[in-house]
Amino acid sequence: MFGDLKRFDTAPAQRLDWFRQLIDEVFPDGRAADIRAVPRGSFPMINVARSDEAVHVYVFAAGLAPDDLSIDIQDNVLTLRGRREPVAGNDEQSRARPVFRRERASGEFVRAIALPDGLDAERAEARHANGVFEVVLPKREELKPRRIEVQVA
Amino acid sequence: MNEVVHQTQQSQPEAQRNENREPAALLPAVDIFEHADALMLIADMPGVTRDSLHLEVDNNVLSLEGEIQLSMPEGLTALHAEVSGQRFARRFTLSHEVESEAISARIDNGVLSVTLPKKDNHRVRRIEVKAA
C-alpha cells in the first residue's frame, strides 16, 4: 500500500551502489522532492495512513523497546522522542577492534509530524511489535464519513 | 571472467526470482565489526519477525531477507510513506576465514544480530612471553 508513494526522497537511489549515488548527487535528476521528504538515514522512519475511523502512524524504530520511545501529541503535532543505545563494539574494550561499517543511527532523536485536523487525541492508542510502533488516532465522530440516504419523494 | 559467467548461469532461477521481487526491496542499515573470534553483523529490519526472516549462505555469499509484517486494517489509504516497500534484502560476500557452518543469528525488536565465527586457525591468539 505504501509502495505507490514517493515521499522518501532517496528511495530509488537507496538500492544503488555508492558510485551511482555520487553521480546522482553531482547531477541531480531535477525531479522535485516532496516538501516533507527526509534525508537518507533519518531515524526513525515514519509512515502515515488513514482509514475511515482513524489515522494510523507507523514508526519504524528497530531496536527500541516499548519504554524507549515517548509519544506526545500537542496542538495536532505528534512528537516522537527517544534514544537508541549504540550496540556493543563501541565500548572501551572493543574499541581497538576494527569496525567495517557503521550505518545504523544511535543516540537521541526527536521527530515531529503534523497530523490532519479532527483527531481525538484522548482516545489515541499505541502498540509495539518487532521494532515497529503503531499509533492509532481515532477521528472525531463528526468527521467520519457518513452516507446520506436519498429519500423517495 | 569465466568463473563469473559460470556462476551467473548456475543461479539463474534464483536471479529471476530476485528480479521479480526487486522493486520493493529496501536496503537495511548495518553495522559490521570484529571480535577476536568472530565477525558481528547488526542490521535494522523493523517489522521483520523471526518467521519472516530468511538467512542464507550460498557460495560464500550471505543473504539477509526479511518481509515486513505489519498488521494493518483493511481500507487504509497512505498519506505519507518513508518506508515504501514490503521487504528488506542485502547480500554480503564472506571471507574464507568465516566458519559458515557455525553462523548464528537472532532478531530482537527488529534488530538482527548475526555472529560469524572465525575458523580456528584465524582467531587472534596472544602469545605469552616467558621470562628467560
Interface residues (C-beta under 8 A of the other chain):
Chain A: M1 F2 G3 D4 L5 K6 R7 F8 A11 Q14 R15 R36 V38 G41 S42 P44 M45 I46 N47 V48 A49 R50 S51 D52 V55 H56 Y58 F60 A61 A62 G63 L64 A65 V87 A88 G89 S94 R97 P98 V99 F100 R101 R102 E103 R104 A105 I113 P116 A129 N130 G131 V132 E134
Chain B: E22 A24 A25 L26 L27 A29 V30 D31 I32 F33 E34 H35 A36 M40 I42 D44 M45 P46 G47 V48 T49 I68 Q69 L70 S71 M72 P73 G75 L76 T77 A78 L79 H80 A81 E82 V83 S84 G85 Q86 I107 D108 N109 G110 V111 S113
